Amino acid sequence: IYAANVTLTGSLRVVEPPPTPTPLATPTFDPTLAAAFQVEPTATRLATFTPGPALTVPTFTQAARPTQLIPAGIWIVALSLAGAGVLAASLLARR
């Protein structure tokens, strides 16, 4: 409850909690039975390091380059000019 919404008049009675009940029997354990479940861990061998296979470094040779009649840069410039021409034509055709 939010304290601003509560008005208290008078005094509150203090209630004592009941005593903790005592158990009828105290739990005990049988040491012989407990010893039967204590298992000695068996010694295990740890994993050993196994080196991997030898590393082979690939070597690359220079491949013969195919000869092009027209360099790629000229294709890019030519297609850009053709696109600009088509754009100009479409803008003029609108008017």
Buried (B, 14 or more C-beta within 10 A) or exposed (E): EEEEEEEEEEEEEEEEEEEEEEEEEEEEEEEEEEEEEEEEEEEEEEEEEEEEEEEEEEEEEEEEEEEEEEEEEEEEEEEEEEEEEEEEEEEEEEE
